[in-house]
Amino acid sequence: MSNPKGLGVPVNTPSTTSSKKPSASHAKVTARDIFLYIPNLIGYVRVVTAILSFVCMKNHPVYTLVLYGISGFLDAFDGWAARKYNQGTRFGAVLDMVTDRCATSSFIAYLSLIYPNYTIAWQVLISLDLASHYIHMYAMLSNGSTSHKNVDSKQSKILSLYYTNRKFLFFVCLVNELFYVALYLHYYNFFWLGTVLAWLSAPIWFFKQFANVIQLQGAALILANMDAEEKSK
């Protein structure tokens, strides 16, 4: 702090603001602190349980159901923890999305082994899931949004409902995963948790794929409009 002329006050006296110690709320946050945030710790548990479910997938369907279920169920708690403790981070958001996409893609990859007649369908589903979410996130961030979930209703009413209503988002994502799990359990002769659940969850699963298509189309339009505006200058 500079010394105003004529006041005769030393620059570093206790009366100046520069001598005050920084408050705890403004303490420096390191990358290590970010990695240890509560929602990110939950994210690591999601990754571990998902990998363990892959290990069990061939010979232990019940263990797979439990472990994969834990990984998916915790998806609701990392976001809650981020809001409750004010620990939302870019790293956490990316970790959450990447875990979702990798877990679903890996599960579908196993379905292609036990249902080889539908390999092309599985490949299309994996490609649609990865492409729609990646292009959507890239388009939203390129357009100045702080999160891929900040979708305006003018852009898409379906995506706005999907991303802004947390309960609806969780329900759709949960049932979408249940559809794949049900197909897996059907192969291992589970009737209620397999065959019946697959039929019951199929309509919501179909909506999720429709939403992926809308998401891909909308994101492509955002990027094309940005390119057109830049080329027109």
Phi and psi restraints in degrees (value plus and minus 20) as a CYANA .aco file:
   2 SER   PHI     -94.2   -54.2
   2 SER   PSI     134.1   174.1
   3 ASN   PHI    -110.8   -70.8
   3 ASN   PSI      95.8   135.8
   4 PRO   PHI     -81.9   -41.9
   4 PRO   PSI     119.3   159.3
   5 LYS   PHI     -84.9   -44.9
   5 LYS   PSI     117.3   157.3
   6 GLY   PHI      68.3   108.3
   6 GLY   PSI     -29.5    10.5
   7 LEU   PHI    -107.7   -67.7
   7 LEU   PSI     -43.0    -3.0
   8 GLY   PHI      45.0    85.0
   8 GLY   PSI       7.8    47.8
   9 VAL   PHI    -119.5   -79.5
   9 VAL   PSI     102.2   142.2
  10 PRO   PHI     -76.8   -36.8
  10 PRO   PSI     127.8   167.8
  11 VAL   PHI     -83.2   -43.2
  11 VAL   PSI     -61.3   -21.3
  12 ASN   PHI    -125.6   -85.6
  12 ASN   PSI       7.3    47.3
  13 THR   PHI     -93.4   -53.4
  13 THR   PSI     136.9   176.9
  14 PRO   PHI     -78.2   -38.2
  14 PRO   PSI     -38.5     1.5
  15 SER   PHI     -95.8   -55.8
  15 SER   PSI     -33.3     6.7
  16 THR   PHI    -107.7   -67.7
  16 THR   PSI     133.6   173.6
  17 THR   PHI     -89.7   -49.7
  17 THR   PSI     -44.1    -4.1
  18 SER   PHI     -88.4   -48.4
  18 SER   PSI     -39.0     1.0
  19 SER   PHI    -105.3   -65.3
  19 SER   PSI     -27.7    12.3
  20 LYS   PHI     -95.1   -55.1
  20 LYS   PSI     121.5   161.5
  21 LYS   PHI     -95.6   -55.6
  21 LYS   PSI     122.4   162.4
  22 PRO   PHI     -83.2   -43.2
  22 PRO   PSI     119.5   159.5
  23 SER   PHI     -91.2   -51.2
  23 SER   PSI     141.6   181.6
  24 ALA   PHI     -82.6   -42.6
  24 ALA   PSI     -50.8   -10.8
  25 SER   PHI     -89.1   -49.1
  25 SER   PSI     -38.6     1.4
  26 HIS   PHI    -127.7   -87.7
  26 HIS   PSI      -0.1    39.9
  27 ALA   PHI     -84.0   -44.0
  27 ALA   PSI     127.1   167.1
  28 LYS   PHI     -85.9   -45.9
  28 LYS   PSI     112.1   152.1
  29 VAL   PHI    -122.6   -82.6
  29 VAL   PSI     108.4   148.4
  30 THR   PHI    -120.7   -80.7
  30 THR   PSI     147.8   187.8
  31 ALA   PHI     -81.0   -41.0
  31 ALA   PSI     -55.4   -15.4
  32 ARG   PHI     -82.2   -42.2
  32 ARG   PSI     -57.9   -17.9
  33 ASP   PHI     -82.0   -42.0
  33 ASP   PSI     -62.6   -22.6
  34 ILE   PHI     -81.0   -41.0
  34 ILE   PSI     -64.7   -24.7
  35 PHE   PHI     -81.4   -41.4
  35 PHE   PSI     -46.2    -6.2
  36 LEU   PHI    -120.1   -80.1
  36 LEU   PSI     -11.8    28.2
  37 TYR   PHI     -80.3   -40.3
  37 TYR   PSI     127.1   167.1
  38 ILE   PHI     -75.6   -35.6
  38 ILE   PSI     -69.6   -29.6
  39 PRO   PHI     -81.5   -41.5
  39 PRO   PSI     -51.1   -11.1
  40 ASN   PHI     -93.9   -53.9
  40 ASN   PSI     -54.3   -14.3
  41 LEU   PHI     -83.1   -43.1
  41 LEU   PSI     -60.0   -20.0
  42 ILE   PHI     -82.3   -42.3
  42 ILE   PSI     -58.7   -18.7
  43 GLY   PHI     -81.5   -41.5
  43 GLY   PSI     -58.1   -18.1
  44 TYR   PHI     -85.9   -45.9
  44 TYR   PSI     -58.3   -18.3
  45 VAL   PHI     -83.1   -43.1
  45 VAL   PSI     -58.5   -18.5
  46 ARG   PHI     -79.5   -39.5
  46 ARG   PSI     -63.9   -23.9
  47 VAL   PHI     -83.8   -43.8
  47 VAL   PSI     -66.3   -26.3
  48 VAL   PHI     -83.4   -43.4
  48 VAL   PSI     -66.7   -26.7
  49 THR   PHI     -86.9   -46.9
  49 THR   PSI     -53.5   -13.5
  50 ALA   PHI     -85.1   -45.1
  50 ALA   PSI     -64.7   -24.7
  51 ILE   PHI     -83.8   -43.8
  51 ILE   PSI     -61.4   -21.4
  52 LEU   PHI     -82.4   -42.4
  52 LEU   PSI     -55.8   -15.8
  53 SER   PHI     -85.8   -45.8
  53 SER   PSI     -54.0   -14.0
  54 PHE   PHI     -86.1   -46.1
  54 PHE   PSI     -58.1   -18.1
  55 VAL   PHI     -83.1   -43.1
  55 VAL   PSI     -57.3   -17.3
  56 CYS   PHI    -106.2   -66.2
  56 CYS   PSI     -29.7    10.3
  57 MET   PHI     -80.4   -40.4
  57 MET   PSI     -54.4   -14.4
  58 LYS   PHI     -95.6   -55.6
  58 LYS   PSI     -60.5   -20.5
  59 ASN   PHI    -138.0   -98.0
  59 ASN   PSI     -30.1     9.9
  60 HIS   PHI    -153.4  -113.4
  60 HIS   PSI      59.8    99.8
  61 PRO   PHI     -82.8   -42.8
  61 PRO   PSI     -53.9   -13.9
  62 VAL   PHI     -88.4   -48.4
  62 VAL   PSI     -66.0   -26.0
  63 TYR   PHI     -81.1   -41.1
  63 TYR   PSI     -59.8   -19.8
  64 THR   PHI     -81.0   -41.0
  64 THR   PSI     -64.7   -24.7
  65 LEU   PHI     -79.1   -39.1
  65 LEU   PSI     -65.0   -25.0
  66 VAL   PHI     -86.9   -46.9
  66 VAL   PSI     -69.8   -29.8
  67 LEU   PHI     -87.7   -47.7
  67 LEU   PSI     -64.6   -24.6
  68 TYR   PHI     -87.6   -47.6
  68 TYR   PSI     -54.3   -14.3
  69 GLY   PHI     -84.7   -44.7
  69 GLY   PSI     -61.3   -21.3
  70 ILE   PHI     -82.4   -42.4
  70 ILE   PSI     -64.5   -24.5
  71 SER   PHI     -79.7   -39.7
  71 SER   PSI     -63.4   -23.4
  72 GLY   PHI     -92.1   -52.1
  72 GLY   PSI     -59.3   -19.3
  73 PHE   PHI     -86.1   -46.1
  73 PHE   PSI     -55.1   -15.1
  74 LEU   PHI     -88.2   -48.2
  74 LEU   PSI     -33.7     6.3
  75 ASP   PHI     -79.7   -39.7
  75 ASP   PSI     -49.2    -9.2
  76 ALA   PHI     -96.8   -56.8
  76 ALA   PSI     -42.2    -2.2
  77 PHE   PHI    -113.6   -73.6
  77 PHE   PSI     -44.6    -4.6
  78 ASP   PHI     -88.4   -48.4
  78 ASP   PSI     -59.8   -19.8
  79 GLY   PHI     -86.7   -46.7
  79 GLY   PSI     -60.3   -20.3
  80 TRP   PHI     -82.4   -42.4
  80 TRP   PSI     -63.5   -23.5
  81 ALA   PHI     -85.5   -45.5
  81 ALA   PSI     -57.2   -17.2
  82 ALA   PHI     -83.3   -43.3
  82 ALA   PSI     -59.9   -19.9
  83 ARG   PHI     -94.4   -54.4
  83 ARG   PSI     -61.5   -21.5
  84 LYS   PHI     -85.7   -45.7
  84 LYS   PSI     -63.0   -23.0
  85 TYR   PHI    -121.2   -81.2
  85 TYR   PSI     -10.7    29.3
  86 ASN   PHI      34.3    74.3
  86 ASN   PSI      27.8    67.8
  87 GLN   PHI    -140.8  -100.8
  87 GLN   PSI      12.2    52.2
  88 GLY   PHI     -91.9   -51.9
  88 GLY   PSI     110.8   150.8
  89 THR   PHI    -159.4  -119.4
  89 THR   PSI     139.1   179.1
  90 ARG   PHI     -82.4   -42.4
  90 ARG   PSI     -62.8   -22.8
  91 PHE   PHI     -79.1   -39.1
  91 PHE   PSI     -64.3   -24.3
  92 GLY   PHI     -84.3   -44.3
  92 GLY   PSI     -60.1   -20.1
  93 ALA   PHI     -83.9   -43.9
  93 ALA   PSI     -62.6   -22.6
  94 VAL   PHI     -89.2   -49.2
  94 VAL   PSI     -61.7   -21.7
  95 LEU   PHI     -78.0   -38.0
  95 LEU   PSI     -62.2   -22.2
  96 ASP   PHI     -83.4   -43.4
  96 ASP   PSI     -68.3   -28.3
  97 MET   PHI     -86.9   -46.9
  97 MET   PSI     -64.8   -24.8
  98 VAL   PHI     -82.9   -42.9
  98 VAL   PSI     -60.1   -20.1
  99 THR   PHI     -82.4   -42.4
  99 THR   PSI     -63.9   -23.9
 100 ASP   PHI     -79.2   -39.2
 100 ASP   PSI     -69.7   -29.7
 101 ARG   PHI     -87.1   -47.1
 101 ARG   PSI     -62.2   -22.2
 102 CYS   PHI     -87.6   -47.6
 102 CYS   PSI     -61.6   -21.6
 103 ALA   PHI     -83.8   -43.8
 103 ALA   PSI     -68.0   -28.0
 104 THR   PHI     -83.9   -43.9
 104 THR   PSI     -65.0   -25.0
 105 SER   PHI     -82.8   -42.8
 105 SER   PSI     -60.8   -20.8
 106 SER   PHI     -86.8   -46.8
 106 SER   PSI     -57.7   -17.7
 107 PHE   PHI     -85.9   -45.9
 107 PHE   PSI     -64.1   -24.1
 108 ILE   PHI     -83.2   -43.2
 108 ILE   PSI     -55.5   -15.5
 109 ALA   PHI     -79.2   -39.2
 109 ALA   PSI     -58.6   -18.6
 110 TYR   PHI     -91.2   -51.2
 110 TYR   PSI     -55.3   -15.3
 111 LEU   PHI     -81.1   -41.1
 111 LEU   PSI     -52.3   -12.3
 112 SER   PHI     -87.2   -47.2
 112 SER   PSI     -42.6    -2.6
 113 LEU   PHI     -98.9   -58.9
 113 LEU   PSI     -60.1   -20.1
 114 ILE   PHI    -108.4   -68.4
 114 ILE   PSI     -37.5     2.5
 115 TYR   PHI    -146.7  -106.7
 115 TYR   PSI      47.2    87.2
 116 PRO   PHI     -85.3   -45.3
 116 PRO   PSI     -41.1    -1.1
 117 ASN   PHI     -88.4   -48.4
 117 ASN   PSI     -35.0     5.0
 118 TYR   PHI    -133.4   -93.4
 118 TYR   PSI       6.7    46.7
 119 THR   PHI     -76.8   -36.8
 119 THR   PSI     -63.7   -23.7
 120 ILE   PHI     -82.3   -42.3
 120 ILE   PSI     -60.1   -20.1
 121 ALA   PHI     -82.9   -42.9
 121 ALA   PSI     -62.4   -22.4
 122 TRP   PHI     -83.6   -43.6
 122 TRP   PSI     -60.8   -20.8
 123 GLN   PHI     -83.4   -43.4
 123 GLN   PSI     -61.1   -21.1
 124 VAL   PHI     -84.5   -44.5
 124 VAL   PSI     -61.7   -21.7
 125 LEU   PHI     -84.3   -44.3
 125 LEU   PSI     -62.7   -22.7
 126 ILE   PHI     -83.5   -43.5
 126 ILE   PSI     -65.0   -25.0
 127 SER   PHI     -83.6   -43.6
 127 SER   PSI     -62.7   -22.7
 128 LEU   PHI     -84.0   -44.0
 128 LEU   PSI     -63.3   -23.3
 129 ASP   PHI     -82.8   -42.8
 129 ASP   PSI     -68.9   -28.9
 130 LEU   PHI     -87.9   -47.9
 130 LEU   PSI     -66.0   -26.0
 131 ALA   PHI     -85.6   -45.6
 131 ALA   PSI     -65.6   -25.6
 132 SER   PHI     -84.5   -44.5
 132 SER   PSI     -60.4   -20.4
 133 HIS   PHI     -95.0   -55.0
 133 HIS   PSI     -59.7   -19.7
 134 TYR   PHI     -86.3   -46.3
 134 TYR   PSI     -69.5   -29.5
 135 ILE   PHI     -85.3   -45.3
 135 ILE   PSI     -56.9   -16.9
 136 HIS   PHI     -83.6   -43.6
 136 HIS   PSI     -66.9   -26.9
 137 MET   PHI     -83.8   -43.8
 137 MET   PSI     -62.9   -22.9
 138 TYR   PHI     -83.4   -43.4
 138 TYR   PSI     -61.4   -21.4
 139 ALA   PHI     -86.4   -46.4
 139 ALA   PSI     -63.0   -23.0
 140 MET   PHI     -85.7   -45.7
 140 MET   PSI     -63.4   -23.4
 141 LEU   PHI     -88.3   -48.3
 141 LEU   PSI     -57.7   -17.7
 142 SER   PHI     -86.9   -46.9
 142 SER   PSI     -47.6    -7.6
 143 ASN   PHI    -106.6   -66.6
 143 ASN   PSI     -15.7    24.3
 144 GLY   PHI      76.7   116.7
 144 GLY   PSI     -17.1    22.9
 145 SER   PHI     -97.7   -57.7
 145 SER   PSI     126.6   166.6
 146 THR   PHI    -104.6   -64.6
 146 THR   PSI     -31.2     8.8
 147 SER   PHI    -171.2  -131.2
 147 SER   PSI     126.9   166.9
 148 HIS   PHI     -90.7   -50.7
 148 HIS   PSI     -30.2     9.8
 149 LYS   PHI    -111.3   -71.3
 149 LYS   PSI     -23.8    16.2
 150 ASN   PHI    -105.2   -65.2
 150 ASN   PSI      54.7    94.7
 151 VAL   PHI    -122.3   -82.3
 151 VAL   PSI     104.4   144.4
 152 ASP   PHI     -99.8   -59.8
 152 ASP   PSI     127.5   167.5
 153 SER   PHI     -84.6   -44.6
 153 SER   PSI     -44.4    -4.4
 154 LYS   PHI     -87.8   -47.8
 154 LYS   PSI     -50.1   -10.1
 155 GLN   PHI     -92.7   -52.7
 155 GLN   PSI     -67.7   -27.7
 156 SER   PHI    -186.4  -146.4
 156 SER   PSI      99.5   139.5
 157 LYS   PHI     -84.8   -44.8
 157 LYS   PSI     -56.8   -16.8
 158 ILE   PHI     -85.5   -45.5
 158 ILE   PSI     -68.3   -28.3
 159 LEU   PHI     -88.8   -48.8
 159 LEU   PSI     -53.3   -13.3
 160 SER   PHI     -83.6   -43.6
 160 SER   PSI     -64.8   -24.8
 161 LEU   PHI     -84.2   -44.2
 161 LEU   PSI     -61.0   -21.0
 162 TYR   PHI     -83.1   -43.1
 162 TYR   PSI     -62.3   -22.3
 163 TYR   PHI    -114.6   -74.6
 163 TYR   PSI     -49.4    -9.4
 164 THR   PHI    -108.8   -68.8
 164 THR   PSI     -43.5    -3.5
 165 ASN   PHI    -114.9   -74.9
 165 ASN   PSI      81.7   121.7
 166 ARG   PHI     -82.0   -42.0
 166 ARG   PSI     -59.0   -19.0
 167 LYS   PHI     -85.9   -45.9
 167 LYS   PSI     -61.3   -21.3
 168 PHE   PHI     -86.6   -46.6
 168 PHE   PSI     -62.6   -22.6
 169 LEU   PHI     -80.3   -40.3
 169 LEU   PSI     -66.7   -26.7
 170 PHE   PHI     -83.7   -43.7
 170 PHE   PSI     -60.5   -20.5
 171 PHE   PHI     -83.4   -43.4
 171 PHE   PSI     -67.1   -27.1
 172 VAL   PHI     -83.6   -43.6
 172 VAL   PSI     -65.7   -25.7
 173 CYS   PHI     -85.1   -45.1
 173 CYS   PSI     -58.7   -18.7
 174 LEU   PHI     -83.3   -43.3
 174 LEU   PSI     -69.0   -29.0
 175 VAL   PHI     -88.3   -48.3
 175 VAL   PSI     -54.6   -14.6
 176 ASN   PHI     -78.8   -38.8
 176 ASN   PSI     -64.6   -24.6
 177 GLU   PHI     -87.8   -47.8
 177 GLU   PSI     -57.4   -17.4
 178 LEU   PHI     -82.1   -42.1
 178 LEU   PSI     -53.1   -13.1
 179 PHE   PHI     -81.7   -41.7
 179 PHE   PSI     -67.3   -27.3
 180 TYR   PHI     -86.5   -46.5
 180 TYR   PSI     -60.8   -20.8
 181 VAL   PHI     -83.6   -43.6
 181 VAL   PSI     -59.6   -19.6
 182 ALA   PHI     -84.0   -44.0
 182 ALA   PSI     -60.5   -20.5
 183 LEU   PHI     -83.2   -43.2
 183 LEU   PSI     -58.6   -18.6
 184 TYR   PHI     -82.7   -42.7
 184 TYR   PSI     -67.8   -27.8
 185 LEU   PHI     -89.2   -49.2
 185 LEU   PSI     -50.3   -10.3
 186 HIS   PHI     -80.2   -40.2
 186 HIS   PSI     -59.1   -19.1
 187 TYR   PHI     -81.9   -41.9
 187 TYR   PSI     -51.9   -11.9
 188 TYR   PHI    -116.1   -76.1
 188 TYR   PSI       1.2    41.2
 189 ASN   PHI      47.5    87.5
 189 ASN   PSI      11.3    51.3
 190 PHE   PHI    -106.8   -66.8
 190 PHE   PSI     102.8   142.8
 191 PHE   PHI    -104.2   -64.2
 191 PHE   PSI     -80.3   -40.3
 192 TRP   PHI     -90.0   -50.0
 192 TRP   PSI     -67.3   -27.3
 193 LEU   PHI    -101.4   -61.4
 193 LEU   PSI     -28.9    11.1
 194 GLY   PHI    -129.4   -89.4
 194 GLY   PSI    -104.1   -64.1
 195 THR   PHI     -79.7   -39.7
 195 THR   PSI     -72.6   -32.6
 196 VAL   PHI     -84.2   -44.2
 196 VAL   PSI     -66.0   -26.0
 197 LEU   PHI     -83.9   -43.9
 197 LEU   PSI     -53.3   -13.3
 198 ALA   PHI     -83.3   -43.3
 198 ALA   PSI     -64.1   -24.1
 199 TRP   PHI     -87.2   -47.2
 199 TRP   PSI     -59.5   -19.5
 200 LEU   PHI     -89.4   -49.4
 200 LEU   PSI     -55.5   -15.5
 201 SER   PHI    -108.4   -68.4
 201 SER   PSI     -30.1     9.9
 202 ALA   PHI     -78.1   -38.1
 202 ALA   PSI     -63.1   -23.1
 203 PRO   PHI     -81.2   -41.2
 203 PRO   PSI     -61.5   -21.5
 204 ILE   PHI     -88.6   -48.6
 204 ILE   PSI     -58.3   -18.3
 205 TRP   PHI     -79.0   -39.0
 205 TRP   PSI     -62.7   -22.7
 206 PHE   PHI     -83.6   -43.6
 206 PHE   PSI     -61.2   -21.2
 207 PHE   PHI     -80.6   -40.6
 207 PHE   PSI     -60.2   -20.2
 208 LYS   PHI     -81.2   -41.2
 208 LYS   PSI     -60.8   -20.8
 209 GLN   PHI     -88.4   -48.4
 209 GLN   PSI     -57.4   -17.4
 210 PHE   PHI     -83.3   -43.3
 210 PHE   PSI     -62.3   -22.3
 211 ALA   PHI     -82.8   -42.8
 211 ALA   PSI     -56.4   -16.4
 212 ASN   PHI     -82.8   -42.8
 212 ASN   PSI     -60.0   -20.0
 213 VAL   PHI     -85.8   -45.8
 213 VAL   PSI     -65.2   -25.2
 214 ILE   PHI     -81.9   -41.9
 214 ILE   PSI     -60.0   -20.0
 215 GLN   PHI     -83.5   -43.5
 215 GLN   PSI     -63.7   -23.7
 216 LEU   PHI     -84.3   -44.3
 216 LEU   PSI     -64.3   -24.3
 217 GLN   PHI     -84.3   -44.3
 217 GLN   PSI     -64.9   -24.9
 218 GLY   PHI     -85.0   -45.0
 218 GLY   PSI     -60.8   -20.8
 219 ALA   PHI     -85.5   -45.5
 219 ALA   PSI     -60.6   -20.6
 220 ALA   PHI     -83.0   -43.0
 220 ALA   PSI     -58.0   -18.0
 221 LEU   PHI     -87.2   -47.2
 221 LEU   PSI     -60.4   -20.4
 222 ILE   PHI     -79.4   -39.4
 222 ILE   PSI     -67.3   -27.3
 223 LEU   PHI     -85.6   -45.6
 223 LEU   PSI     -60.8   -20.8
 224 ALA   PHI     -85.4   -45.4
 224 ALA   PSI     -59.7   -19.7
 225 ASN   PHI     -84.9   -44.9
 225 ASN   PSI     -59.1   -19.1
 226 MET   PHI     -84.1   -44.1
 226 MET   PSI     -61.2   -21.2
 227 ASP   PHI     -84.1   -44.1
 227 ASP   PSI     -63.5   -23.5
 228 ALA   PHI     -82.9   -42.9
 228 ALA   PSI     -61.2   -21.2
 229 GLU   PHI     -86.2   -46.2
 229 GLU   PSI     -58.2   -18.2
 230 GLU   PHI     -89.0   -49.0
 230 GLU   PSI     -60.6   -20.6
 231 LYS   PHI     -90.1   -50.1
 231 LYS   PSI     -44.2    -4.2
 232 SER   PHI     -99.9   -59.9
 232 SER   PSI     -34.1     5.9
